């Protein structure tokens, strides 16, 4: 079953200014849409880059205020990174998955397994600042959906996205770290395929595929932090994105 | 830098009949496009599901002809699968990555790390048949591009795609197992971000993101095995998809 039988349209939302702590992301998105003559439609998925949500929520740490503890100092030697950054990363983590020179992969308090616990020092508010992932990206997505519905009467599904690296394959891909309004994991296991046989193990990460589609119009360098994906027939749900996290018990690579 | 500054359009190619060994995939795609009043445009990316390419190329094994060897019999006990299927999987593999009841993850002769070496017994030509990955998916993509260019004068980029599962996250996503015509890995490492800082480690798997976008209109059950992705500004290249394979030396999960 196709989720977009008539095709898909992915539009960049341009003209969103640099976000500051305390900013209202819903308002910034809607203003940018208004300025470009676009409107949200029922059924749209709004994809917003994690970075702008984190900045707006103030999920920012001034590295100059950080005194690395012993664990951070020791790990910093292993991974050859700034001990203050390592201290912040470990503070966001429940478990270290891999640590070798240049690489620190952890499991975050959210349950994400990713490099540096998603902590970003490349695209910061200024020198010496680190941007964390939002504390609760599902809540961020839900709030964004609610605020937009209140302001416009249209209630889009929302994805908060970030680019994660992967084992085995080069290059990052955009994934959904928070969702609101739809079922993120499409379960086709009951369906029959075109030879009439029942599909056995076909769970598709719709949310991650939508995030990846959006990334193609958003780019990496921060100028286009949001996109609209139009044409999907998604199942409505308030469940959030937790179903996208593989149960550690069923994970052979943790 | 956005790869699709004006947005992206993803269209399903409907009306492709069930593919048989020896079929000309280019011809089937073009006939389906003609019947639906669509045309390929310069700059389009044509995404075709691995299954139809494999079927057309005859990459099919009749399990009734397979006598599992000792290694297959032993592994079949471990993973609790049909020893004949395990024999086929091991024949496609250079290395076993993980084997536990219900799960057999290997590295294929192509260099892909995936479940069952990509061997598919769910959507087969009939009972007891297994579909392998194409022998050389880059060549399949290149041939498809060439044949279409010859027939139409338009030379689309081509992706042969398959859905792979991942560690850490639930649900499969569609990835590019073969490419032709474009640079599959976008290297933004020289660019500066919106605060003027140089990006350090931003390689984006454009090919996998395009495959994922296409999957949303293609679905899982085989009825729509191809899609057109329109609006991307990709760098032309004949390099194929090998750059998407992480060097085992740089892989901490193999």
Interface residues (C-beta under 8 A of the other chain):
Chain A: X1 X2 X3 X4 X5 X6 X7 X8 X9 X10 X11 X12 X18 X98 X100 X103 X105 X112 X113 X122 X123 X124 X125 X126 X163 X166 X167 X168 X169 X170 X171 X172 X173 X174 X175 X184 X185 X186 X188 X191 X192 X193 X194 X195 X197 X199 X200 X201 X202 X203 X204 X205 X206 X208 X209 X210 X212 X213 X215 X216 X217 X218 X219 X220 X221 X222 X223 X224 X231 X232 X243 X244 X245 X246 X251 X252 X253 X254
Chain B: X1 X2 X3 X4 X5 X6 X7 X8 X9 X10 X11 X12 X18 X98 X100 X103 X105 X112 X113 X122 X123 X124 X125 X126 X163 X166 X167 X168 X169 X170 X171 X172 X173 X174 X175 X184 X185 X186 X188 X191 X192 X193 X194 X195 X197 X199 X200 X201 X202 X203 X204 X205 X206 X208 X209 X210 X212 X213 X215 X216 X217 X218 X219 X220 X221 X222 X223 X224 X231 X232 X243 X244 X245 X246 X251 X252 X253 X254
